[in-house]
């Protein structure tokens, strides 16, 4: 239990006697279940008061060979069994940095923020790099996170980390530098209309020639805009570009 408690931070300690407007919940899990039926991504809900999971979807990516019910009953013990030890330590550092950042946000804006990062799950004999996103769903009266929605998908990055906080409706993002333990504020990169179109069509699975036909331009023109896009966001291939776009909400 002591190990599991390392995932939780005093800055978001939702005590049993915390003031919570429970009327904000309703039958919210039905909406989460409906969403899970429409996406390939894994979903789960954290309850910071019980320090467990309210819901775990049936997508196999996050389950590591277990059933949703098994993962739900394990709660945070799941991480110690199915995440590389060095990445468990990374997740604890991310929690600490994330809640320190969150504490400085006005309470009325806290639901607008989400955090994204990558870590390795151990699935059998394979390590699978996944992207994990977390956003608040319900808050206590004091503004602490009571319940949060998490979404897990395959990462297109090459290593763990890549910690980014973004705010809905804002052109700013904050990236965490693990070496100096500090959040760096950056303005979100803006894509040209053509870059946006090409990246969106790549995300849909189209080839260079198919994208050219769709946009009534040549394959060479598609490559020209793709190269400009890679240079702008500092990536080397389309997989990295799509990962960057997903993390930084460019699409």
Buried (B, 14 or more C-beta within 10 A) or exposed (E): EEEBEBBBBEBBEBEEEBEBEEEEBEEBEEEBEEBBEEEEBBBBBBBBBEBBBBBBBBBEBBBBEBEBEEBBBBBBBBBBEBBBEEBBEBBBBBBBBBBEBBEEBEEEEBBBBBBBBBBBBBBEEEBBBBBBBBBBBBBBEEBBBBBBBBBBBBBBBEEBBBBBBBBEEEEEBBBBEEEEEEBEEEEBBEBEEBBBBBBBBBBEEBEBEBBBBBBEBEBEBBBBBBEBBBEBBEBEEBBBBBBBBBBBBBE
